[in-house]
C-alpha cells in the first residue's frame, strides 16, 4: 500500500474541518510567523506541504475545539486508560505508542502538569494556541508519527481537565511514594474490590432465555471486567460461581468466557474502573458516567453504555460539497421555513445522483444509484428537500426522471424503470413503508418491493431481470438501471422498522440515513425562483448522452478517473472496514456495504464539482469515506438502542426511550401515561429490572408543594 504523503494528510484534515500547519522536516515546531492564525484551504495544500515537510494540526478553536492530551511519560501512558475517557482517535510513534489521545472539547484550555520535584512534563492538555505533529511526519529521532485517523470523542471540557489532573496526580504520587488524593484512582485492595463486585453482581438480574438473556449476561461481564477492573480469568470465575447458578438455563463455561472476552475487547462509553472508583469520583465532583465516544446522548435514542459508541450529530464540515450540490443546498435553505442542512444535503445528493444516472461510472464500475432517507420529527421541515428536487426537475424539463411516489407493487417499480432507466423515487412516510414491505404477512403484495429494490441496487452495472412469466412478453429486462431513492420519515416510524431481520437481510445496509436537527429555527422564508445556474446544470445533464440515446442502446458511460491520492484514501478506509468486519459483531452487513457507498458518494461529489470533466480526487474520496463511516457508526448505535433481544428487552428499550424523551427524568404518573401499552405488572417488571441493572435511578426532587419521586437515567 502506498505511503500517504503530507499533502494527503493535510487534505484529510481540511476535509474534517481541522487546520493543518506546515512544519520543517524532522522538526516539531512551525517556523512561519503567525502560524497560529494560518488557515490553509484545499487548493493551497500543495504549495504549503510540498516535498518532505512535516505537518502539525492547530488545536482548539481553529479546528472545531479538537484537543490533544499529550502523555509525556511512560507512567502516564500506562495509566491513561484508567483515568481518561475512551476515544477512537489515538496517535503516537514507535517508541512512544498511544501517547496522544484526541478529543473534541468545546472551550478547553491548554494546561501543563509537571513533576514538582524535577519539573519534567507529566501530561499536557493542549488546546487553542498550540499544535501537534501528526503522521506521516518524521520525529527528530527519525521515527514516523501515526496518521491522525479515527473519530475523536466529544467530552465536556471541565471533566476532561479534571481527568487529566487526576492522571497527573496519580503519576506524581506513584513516583514519589506519597498518598494519592481521594478519588485519584489509587490501587484498591483486591479483596475489597472483589467483595464489592460480588455484591453488585448479586443485585443484577439473571439471564432468562427469551427475555434479553444475552444482554443481561454481557452487562454482568462488563461490570466485572470494565467496571470493577477485574482480570478476565477471575471475572469468569466470579460469573460461574455467583451469577450463573441464577440463570435460566445456566450458561456453559465457554459461553461465559465468550461474554468476558467481548466485555474486555469492545469499546465502552464509560471509563475503565468506573464502578471500582465510583465513590471516589463522586467525591471529586466529576461525573465520569457521562463520557461517550463522540457526541452527547441523543434525547430520543441514545444506546446503553455497553452498545456501540455514538459518533454524534452529522459533522458540520461534511455539509460542504462544492458545485451543483452546494447551489441546490443554498436554494433549499433560503426557501425553507425550517432550514435543515443535513436533509438539504441528502436531497441535493440524490438529485445529482439521478441526473448523472447511467451517464458516468468510476474505474471500479460503481454508479450513482443511491438510497437515502431523511429522518426528522413532524413539523421539522423534512418535506422541503423533496419539493426542491421535484421543482428543479420540473422547471428543467426533466420531470420524467421522478417516478410516481405511490408504489403498489414490485411490478410498478420495475415498470417505472422500464420507461426511464434512471429514475428518482421519492417517498413520504418512508418508515411506515419499510415496516409494511418488510412484513410479508401484513402486505404480501408489497413484500417483493423490498427484494426488487435490493436487486436493483446491485444491478446498476449489469442487466436487471424481473420475474419470469410463462408469457415471455411479460418478462422485464432493464440494462444498467439506475434507481435513486430518497425517502423522508419521522424517527419513531423509521427506527421501529429496525429489526434484527432488517439488519441482516442487507437492505438497511444499502441506506444512507440522514438525521435532521429536531430544533431547527423557523425563518421567514420567501418563495424565490430556482437560480438559473441550477437549471442550467440540470439541463446539461439532461442533454448529456454519452454513447448515443441511452434509452435505446446499451449505455456507454463516461469513466471518471480516480487519482492516486484518492486511491490511498480508499485503501485506508478499507482497512477501517476490514477491522470492523473482523470483530464479528452485529451489524456486519452495514460495514460490508460501507466502502461501496463511499465510492458512489465520491462519484456524485466529483460530478457536482465539475460536470464536464469529473475526477474523483482526494477531497471527494475523503468526504465520501467520512460520510459513509459516520452514517454507519450512527446506524449501529441506533440499532443497538432499538433492535430488541426478545419481548422483555423491547419493553425495556421503549421505557428507556420514554425517559430520554422526557429529558432524562420522569415522574411515575408521567411514565405511566407514556407507556400505556404496558400492563401494570409489565411496567413494574421493567422498572424493577432497570433499577437493579443501574440503568435508571430513583431521585427525590423538591417542588413548591411537596417532594416528588422521579425515575432518572443513571
N, C-alpha and C positions, 0 to 999 in steps of 0.2 A: 504494500500500500504506500502511496506517495506521501512523503512527509509534508504536513501543512506548512505553508510559508507564513511569514509575519503579516503579509498583506491579507492572507486568508483569515488569520486571527483578528486583524483589525476590522475587516468587513463583517465578520461574525459578531463582534462586539457592537458595531454600529447597528446591525440588524436587530439586536436585542435592546437597543436604547442606551448602551453604555458608551462612554467616551474613551477611546484609546489615545495614548500619547507616545511618541517615538522616543526611544532611549538608545544611546550608543551600544553597539555590540559588546557583550561581556560586561556591561555596566548595570548598576541598579538604580541610577538616578538620571532624570532628564536634564539636558543642557540648554534647552530652548528657554529664553527669558519669558516669564509669564506663562509657563506651561499649565498652571492651574486653570487658566481661562481658555485653553486651547479646545476647540470644538471642530473635529475633523469630519467632513462629510464623506460619503462613499466614493464620490468622484475624485477626491483628493488623496485617498488612501495610498494609491500607487506612488504618489510623489513623496509622501512622508515616510513610508515604510519600505522603500526600495532597498535592495541588497540584503545584507545580513543584520539589519537593525533589530534591536530588542523592542519589545512592546510592553508598555505599562497600561493600566486601566485607572482612570480617575475615579476616586471613591466619593461616596456621599451624595450630595445634592446633584452634581452634574450628571451622574449615572443613575438617577432614579432611586437614590439612597442605597445603592449597593455598598456594602461594607465588608471588611476583611478582618477576621480575628487571626492575628499572626502569632503562632505558637513558637516562641523564640528559644525554647529549651526542651530537652528530651522529656523532663518530668511533666511539663505541660502537655506535650503531645500524648504521653501515656495516659494521663488522667482526663483528657478532653471529653471523651465520651460520657464520663460520669457527671460532668458539670455543664456542658454546652448543649443547647438544643440541637436536635438532629437536622442535617441539611444534606441535600443531594449534590451539592457543589463543593468539592474539596480538591485542593491542589497541593503541590509540593515539588520535590525533586529527589533524586536517588538517595542522597544522604540525609534528607530531611523530609521523609514521606508524611503526607497529610498534615503539613504544617500550616496550611491556610484554610480556614473554614469561612465560607462565603454566605452572607445573609442579605436580606433587604430589611432595613430598619429605619423607618422614617424619623428624621430628627436626631439620629445617633451622633454623638460627638466623639472625636478622637481622644483616647486615653491610653497612657502608658503605665504599666505596672512593673516596677523594678525591685530587685532584691535589695532590702535596706542595708545589707552588710557590704556587698561588693558592687552595688549599683548596676549589676548586669540586668538586661531586659529579660523578663519572665514571659509576659504575654502583652500584646498590644491590640487594642480595638481601634482600627483605622477607618476614618471616615473623611468628611469634607476637608480638602486641603492636602490630602495625601494621595499616593498612587501605589499600586502593587504590580510587580513584574509577573507576567504570565507567559505560558508557552506560545510558540516554540522558542522563546528567548533562551539565551545561554548565560548561566551564572558565571561570575568571575572565576570560579573553580573549574569551569568547563562543563559542568552538568547542565542538562537541559530541563527547563521548567515544564510542568504538566500544563496541558491545554486547559483553558477555562471553559468547562463544559458542565452539563447538568443544570438543574433548577435550584437557585438559592432559596432557602427557607425564608419566609416572611415572618418576622418576630417583632415584638414590642421593644423599642429602643432601651427603655429603662430596665426591662427584665434582662435583656441581653447584657447590658452593662453590669447588672448585679451578678449574673452568672460568670462573667469574665472576672469580676472581683473575687468571687468565691474560688475560682480556679487558681488565681494568683495567690490568694491566702493559703490555700491548700499546699501549693508547691513550696512556698516560703516556710510554712510550718514543718513540712517534712524535711526540708534541707537543714534546718537549724534545730530540729527536735524540740519544738515548742508546741504547746497545746493549740489546737485549731479552734477558732471561734465557733460558737454554737451555730449549727446549720451549715458548716463549711464542708460537709461530706467526709468527715473523718471516718476512719475504719471502725465499724461497729463490731461488737463481739459476735462472732459467727453463731454461737449458740443462741444468743438473744434474738438475732435476726431470724433464725430458723424457727424459734418458738412463735414469733410474730407472724411469720409466713404460714405456719400450720394453722394458727388461729384464724387468719384471713381466709385460708383455703377451706376451712370448715364452714365458713359463712357463705361460700359461693355455692350456687345451685348445682346439683349433679347433672350429668348428661343424661337426658331422656331421649331415646330413639324417636325420631319424628317430631321433636319439639326443640329444634336448634341445638342438638347434642354436640355437633362438631364445633359450633361457635362457642358453646359453654366450655368445652374442654380446651380449646385453643386459648380462651380467656384465662383459664386457670394456669395453663403452661406459661402464658405471657406474664401473669402476675408473679410467678416464681422466678423465671429466668430474667426478665427485663425489669419487672417492678421491684423485686427484692434483691436482684443481683446474685442469685444463687447459681452455682455452676450447673450446667445441663445434666451431668450424671446424677448429682444429688437431687436436682429438681425432679428427675424421672423417678427416683426412689420415693420422694415425698408424694408424688401423684399416685404411684402404685399403692402406697401404704395408707394415705389419708383421704384420697379423692375417689379412686377407682371403685372401692367397695360400695359406694353410694350410687354409682352409675347403673342405669338400666338400659341394656345389659352392660356389664363391665367391658372395658377395652382390653385388647391384648397388649402385652408389654411393647411389642413392635409398633402398634398403632399409637401408643402414648409417646414412644420415642420419636415418632414422626412429628407429633404435635410440638414436642420440645424443640426439635430441630427447626421447625418453622418459626417458633417464637424467638429463637436465637438469631436467625439469619434475616428475617423480614424486617423492613423499616417500621418504626413506631412513631407516633406523633408525640409521645411523652418521653422525657429524657430517661436515660438509664438510671435505675435505682430510685424511681420516684416514690415507690411505696416504702422502701427502706429509709429514705431521707424525708418522708412526708412531714413529720413533726418538726424537724429542723428547718426545712424550707419555709414552713408556716411562720416559725419564729423569726426568720429573716425577713418576712414580709414579701416574699417572691412567690407568685403562683406559677409554678412550673408546669402545671397540668394544661395550660392553655397553649403550649407550644405545638405547632403543626408544621408540616413541610409546605411552605409557600401558601400564604393567604390565611386569613382567619376563617372561622367556621361560618358556613352558609346558614342563614336563619331557617331555611327550609329543609335542607337535606345534607347536612354535614354527616360524614361517616363516623362510626365509633372509632376509638383510639387504635384498635387493632386492625383497622382496614387500610386500604391504600391511601397514601397521603394526598391531600387536596392541593393541586397546583394553584388554586385561587382563581380569581376572575380572569377573563381574557386579557392578556397583556396589551397595554395601550400601544406600544411601539409596533405591534403586529397589525394594527389597523391601517398602516400606511403602505399602500400599493400604488406606485406611480401610474400615470396614464389614464386609460379609459375607466378603470375601476375607481380611481380617485375622483374623476369627474362625476361619475354616477353617484358616488357616496356624497359628494359635496351637494349635488342637486337634491338628493334624498334628505339629507339633514336640514337643508334650508327650507324644505317644503313640509316637513313633518311637524305635527302638533306636539308629539313627544319624541324628540330625536333619539334614535337607538343606533349608535355607531357600529356595534357588533352585528346587528341584523342588517344594517346598511351594507356592511362588508359582505355578508353571506349572500344577499340579494344581488349585489354587483358581480360577485364571483360567478354565480350561476348564470347570470345574463351573459357575461363574457364567454362562459363555457359553451352555451348553446350557439352563440354567434360563430364561434370557431369550430363547432362540431363537424367532424368528418373532413375538415379542411387542413388540419395540422396534426402532427404526431411528433413525439420525441424520438431519440435514437434507440430507445428501448421498446418502442412500439406503443407507449402509453398515449391515450387520447384524452379529450377534455370532458368526458362524461363523469359528472359528479353528482352525488346525492347529499343534500344538505337539509337541515331542519333548524328553524329558529324558534327558540323557546322563550316565552315571555308571559307574565301574568296578564289577565284580562285588563283591558284599558291601558296597557303599557305601550301601545303603538306597534304591535307585531305585524299588522297587515300592510303597513306603508311600503315596505320593500317590495312586496309582491306587486302592488299597484304601480310602483315606479317601473319595474321591468315590463309590465303589461303595456304601460303607456309608451315607453321607448320603442318597443317592438311595433306597436300600432302606428305611431307617427313616423316611423322609419319605413313603413310599408312592409313590415316583416311579421305581422300579427299571426300569420300561419305557423310560425315557429312555436307558438304557445298552444299546447294541446288543451282539450277540454278538461276542466277541473274535476268533473264527476265521472269517475271510472266505475262502471258497473261490473266489469269482469276483466280477466286477463286478455280475452279476445279484443275488448275495446282498447286496451293498452297497445296491443300489437297492431291493430288496425290504424291507430293514430300514427305509429311509427312507419307503417307501410306508406302512408300518404306523405309524411315528412320525416325522413330518416333521422334528422336532427330535430328533436322536439324538447321543449321545456314544459314539464309537468309541475304545476303549482297547486298545492293543496292547502286549504284551511282546515283547522282541527285535525292536523296530521296525527296527533296522538291517538284520537279515537279511531282513526283509520287503521293505525297499526294494531290497536287492540282487536279490531274486528277481523282484519285479514290474517292475523296471527293465530286465530282460533277457528279451526275447520268446523267445529260443531256449531258455532254461532252464525257463521255465514260461509257455507261451503262454496257458494258461487264466487266469493271474493278471495278465498284462501289461495287460489292459484295466482292471484296478482303478485303476491309476495315472491313466489317461485319465479315468475316471469321477470320481475324486477332484478332478482339476483342473477339470473341468466343473462339479461341484457347488460348488466354491469360488466360482465366478463366477456361480452361479445363485440365490444367496440372495435376490435382489430380483426374480427373474423366474421363468419356468417351466423346469424341467428335463425334457428329453425323452431317454429312453434309446434303446436300439437299436430300429430299425424292423423289424418282422417282417411276413411275409405275412399271418399271422393277427393282425388288429388287436387282438384281445383280449389278446394278449401284450405289447403296447406299454405302457411305463411313462411316466406323466406325473405329475410332482410339482410342486405350486405352492409356490414360495418355500421350498425345502428348507433346513434348517439342519444341516449335518453338522459336528460338532465332533470333532476328533481329538486324542488325547493318547497318544503312544507313549513307551516307555522303551527304552533300549538301552545297551550298553557302547560306549565310544569307538571301539574298533577296528572293530566291525561297522558303525557308522554312518559313520565317516569313509572306510572302504573303499568305501562306496556313492557317494562323491563322485566323479563322473566329469565330464568336460567336457560330455557329452551331458546328464547330470542337471542341471547348472547352466544349460545353455542352454534346456532344454525348459520351464523355469519352475516345476516342482514344488518344487524346493528353495527357490525364491524365496517360495513360499507358507508355508514352515515357519518357526516361531519355535523356535529351537534354544537350550534352556536347559542349561547345563553345571553339574553339581554339583561340590561340593568333594570331591576324592578323599581328603581326610584328615579326614573327619567323625568326631568323637569319639563313641565308644559311650556311651550313658547307660542307666541302669536305668529303662526306661520302664514305665508302668503302663497297662493297658487300662482306659480310662475311658469312660463313656457320652458320646455326642455331645451337646454343650451344646444346650439347648432353643432358644437363640437361633438357632443354625444351622438346626435342623429347622423352626422357625417361619418363617424366611426362605425356605427351600426350598419349604415347603407354600404359602406366599403366592404364589410364582411358579407353582407347580403349579395353583393356583386362578385365577390371573390370566388372563383370556381376552378381551382387547380385540377387539371386533367379533364376539363370539359364539364358538361352538365352532370352534376353529382346525382341527380335523380335517375338518370338513365344509364349511366356507366359505372363501373367499379370506381370508387373514389381513389384518387391518386394524391393523397395529402402531402403538403409541404413538410419536409423533415426539418424540425427545429433543432439546430446543433446544441450540444451541451459542452460547456467549457471544461477544461481540466480542473479548474478551481471548484466548479460545481460538482464534478465527479468526486472530488475529495470530500466535499460536504456530505454527499450521499453516502460515501463509504463510512464516514464517522457515524452518521445516523444509523446505518445498517448494523454497526457494532452495538449501538444502544438497543436496537430492536432485538438483535440476537441475544444480548444479555438478559432482556426481559423474557424472551421466549424460553430461555434456559431455566428460568425459575419454575416452570411448570405450574404456574398459578392460575386461578380462574381468570378468565378474560384473555386467554392466549389468542383467541380469534381476533380480538381488537388489535393486538400488536402485529398479527400476521398480515394485516392489511395496511399498517401504518406507512410503510415505505412506498407502497403503490399509491396511496392517497397523496403523499408528499410529492411524488413525481407529477401527478396530474395537476396539483395545485401550482407547482413551479411552471408547468407549461402554460397554464392560464395566466400566471403572473407575467411571463415573457410576452404573451400576446397582448396584454394590457399595455405594457411599456412601449412596444414597437410592433405594430400590426404588420408592417411591410417586411421587416427583417427581424423577426423574433429570435432571441437567443436565450437559452437557459444558462444564466451566469451564476456567479457565486451568490449575489444578492437574492435572486429568485429562489435558489436552492435552499439557502439559509432560512429565508422567510417560510418557505413551504414546509421544511422539516420541523421548524419551531412550532408552526401551527398544528401540524399533524401530531407532534409529540404532546403538546399542551392538551389538545382535544381528547387524545387517547387517555392520558392520565386523569383528566377530569371525568371522563366517562367511567373509568374503572372505579374512581372514588364514588361516583353517584350510584353505580351498580351495586357496590357494597352496601350502600345505605338503603337501597330499595329492593334488591333481589333477596328473597327470603329463603331460609332453610327450614321449610315446614310451616304449618299454620301458626304455631305459637310464636315463632321468630317473626312472622309477618305482622302479628298483632303488636309485638314489642316495637318494631320499627315504625309502625303507624303512630303509636303513642308517643314515641320519641320525636317524631316529626311534628306532632301537635304541640309538644312542649317547645320545640325550637321555633315554631311559627308564632308562639306567644313570647318571643324574645328571651327564651331560655328558662322561664319560670311561669307557673300556672297554679291557680287555686284548685282545690279538689272539685268544687262545683263547676268551674270553667272546663276542667279536664273532662268531667262527666258529660257536659254539653257537646264538647268537640269530639267525643268518642262514643256517641250514642249507638254506633254499630256494634258495640260490645255489650254483653250482658254484665250485670253487677259482679258476678263470680269471675268472669273472664277478665274484667278490668282489674279486679283485686289481685288475681294471679299474676298479671303482667306487672302491675306496680310493685308487688312484693318481690318479684324476681329482679326488676330494675334496681330496687333499693339494695337487695342483697349483693348484686354484682357491682355495686358502686357506680352505676351509670347515671343515677339520679340521687338526690338527697332531699331530706325534709328540712325546711327552714321556717322559722317563725319571724314574721315581719310586723313592725309596729304600724298601726293605722290611726286615723283620727278618733275612731271609736274603740276598737278592741284589737288585740293582736290576731293575726291570721296566719294559718299554716299553708305553705306552698310547696309544690314539687319543683325542684330546680335541677338543671343539668349539672352533673358533677364537674 
